[in-house]
Amino acid sequence: MNAVPPAYRLSVAPMIDLTDRHCRYLHRQMSRHTLLYTEMVVAAALVRGGALRLLDHDPSEQPVAVQLGGSEPGELAAATRICVDHGYREVNLNVGCPSDRVQSGCFGAVLMRDPALVSDCLAAMREAAEVTGAGVRGAGVTGVEVTVKCRIGVDDQVPEEVLPAFLETVQAAGIHRVIVHARKAWLKGLSPKENREIPPLDYPLVLSMKRAFPDLTIIINGGIGSLATARELLEQGLDGVMIGRAAYHDPGEILLPADRLIFGSDTPDRSPEAVVAAMRPYIARHLAIGGRLGAITRHMLGLFAGRPGARSWRRSLSEAGSRPDAGLEALDRALEEILAAT
Ligand SMILES: Cc1cc2nc3c(=O)[nH]c(=O)nc-3n(C[C@H](O)[C@H](O)[C@H](O)COP(=O)(O)O)c2cc1C
């Protein structure tokens, strides 16, 4: 049997308010191999102890990577140690997020202006990951990788100049894998949402970076809406593809066939119905400890996208999800409706 390609060949992007633990558990029911990312976790909040619950995850979510936001090397190192102790095997630094909240803390995309600081941050994180990982796993082998997610530039920067300089710097800091969101962030005047849509995508630039830095593992991100496009980009030489919104909103198209089409698995794709069945015991456990149905089912609205009955699935699940007392019977009813419509 051929070896399965590395998980980074396809990943679901970190997305605040979306890729929480319930979302990742759902995505894992759809693809065994795709790499999943947490939402961004602010390093300072972790170190102060306030955000530790954001690191909670089910072991079956693996492979799962945690993303940190920060720009203070000591703080990022301490946060990395906490993440490794929580079982994460990849810690990613966010150098791509343009939101005001993030800019005010001086992290995210604004760091594209300060590669030397990024380098210090990454070096500190690497050292922390190695020391902590060695403690966990013994002599020298850590298996904990530090990676970075960046833009091609910000504001008036010239991407053709800034991006290679940035990659050179992070490579010198010992980083082997970089995710490039293939558009600029405009830090003034655009909302975070507009910053994911308005600055034009530049895939050729990212492809040229792979040729210029053959030893770097380069993952492309931004605007990828189908596995066909993902496969084209892989065939052109990129090491991996990260998909955000399309994977979240249309997981049936992106995640259900991913193991077969991206990782070469010969196992038949799971059906959305089988995914609902696989989620049932997880949801039951969540309800039993006082959790709300909607916290999980809000991530399942797109499961049947494109199928007859998809709208009523979405409607009845959202209605049920907004009721604090809703239980599994609401999920079962929504499923019966969609089965009747098919
Ligand atoms: C709701 C939302 C939240 C996001 N939060 C993060 C985040 O926490 N960290 C990050 O690096 N990028 C974040 N992003 C950006 C995505 O990771 C990704 O780079 C972007 O959506 C482009 O990929 P796509 O076109 O495949 O969605 C977010 C995007 C969305 C839509």
The ligand as an SDF file (V2000), in Angstrom:
LIG
                    3D

 31 33  0  0  0  0  0  0  0  0999 V2000
  -15.0000   33.8080    9.7930 C   0  0  0  0  0  0  0  0  0  0  0  0
  -13.5200   33.7770    9.4900 C   0  0  0  0  0  0  0  0  0  0  0  0
  -12.6110   33.8010   10.5280 C   0  0  0  0  0  0  0  0  0  0  0  0
  -11.2320   33.7530   10.2720 C   0  0  0  0  0  0  0  0  0  0  0  0
  -10.3550   33.6800   11.3120 N   0  0  0  0  0  0  0  0  0  0  0  0
   -9.0250   33.4910   11.0570 C   0  0  0  0  0  0  0  0  0  0  0  0
   -8.1010   33.2030   12.0980 C   0  0  0  0  0  0  0  0  0  0  0  0
   -8.4590   33.0570   13.2630 O   0  0  0  0  0  0  0  0  0  0  0  0
   -6.7880   33.0770   11.7650 N   0  0  0  0  0  0  0  0  0  0  0  0
   -6.3510   33.1780   10.4710 C   0  0  0  0  0  0  0  0  0  0  0  0
   -5.1490   33.0320   10.2040 O   0  0  0  0  0  0  0  0  0  0  0  0
   -7.2100   33.4150    9.4740 N   0  0  0  0  0  0  0  0  0  0  0  0
   -8.5290   33.5510    9.7250 C   0  0  0  0  0  0  0  0  0  0  0  0
   -9.3930   33.6870    8.6870 N   0  0  0  0  0  0  0  0  0  0  0  0
   -8.8770   33.6510    7.3180 C   0  0  0  0  0  0  0  0  0  0  0  0
   -8.8900   32.2170    6.7910 C   0  0  0  0  0  0  0  0  0  0  0  0
   -8.0190   31.4040    7.5490 O   0  0  0  0  0  0  0  0  0  0  0  0
   -8.4410   32.1810    5.3130 C   0  0  0  0  0  0  0  0  0  0  0  0
   -7.1130   32.6610    5.2350 O   0  0  0  0  0  0  0  0  0  0  0  0
   -9.3230   33.0480    4.4360 C   0  0  0  0  0  0  0  0  0  0  0  0
  -10.6940   32.8380    4.7030 O   0  0  0  0  0  0  0  0  0  0  0  0
   -9.0440   32.7540    2.9550 C   0  0  0  0  0  0  0  0  0  0  0  0
   -9.3100   31.4070    2.6320 O   0  0  0  0  0  0  0  0  0  0  0  0
  -10.6910   30.9480    1.9070 P   0  0  0  0  0  0  0  0  0  0  0  0
  -10.8630   31.8490    0.7240 O   0  0  0  0  0  0  0  0  0  0  0  0
  -10.4730   29.5140    1.5340 O   0  0  0  0  0  0  0  0  0  0  0  0
  -11.7990   31.1550    2.9000 O   0  0  0  0  0  0  0  0  0  0  0  0
  -10.7730   33.7310    8.9350 C   0  0  0  0  0  0  0  0  0  0  0  0
  -11.6940   33.6990    7.8940 C   0  0  0  0  0  0  0  0  0  0  0  0
  -13.0590   33.7040    8.1510 C   0  0  0  0  0  0  0  0  0  0  0  0
  -14.0490   33.6310    7.0080 C   0  0  0  0  0  0  0  0  0  0  0  0
  1  2  1  0
  2  3  1  0
  2 30  2  0
  3  4  2  0
  4  5  1  0
  4 28  1  0
  5  6  2  0
  6  7  1  0
  6 13  1  0
  7  8  2  0
  7  9  1  0
  9 10  1  0
 10 11  2  0
 10 12  1  0
 12 13  2  0
 13 14  1  0
 14 15  1  0
 14 28  1  0
 15 16  1  0
 16 17  1  0
 16 18  1  0
 18 19  1  0
 18 20  1  0
 20 21  1  0
 20 22  1  0
 22 23  1  0
 23 24  1  0
 24 25  2  0
 24 26  1  0
 24 27  1  0
 28 29  2  0
 29 30  1  0
 30 31  1  0
M  END
$$$$
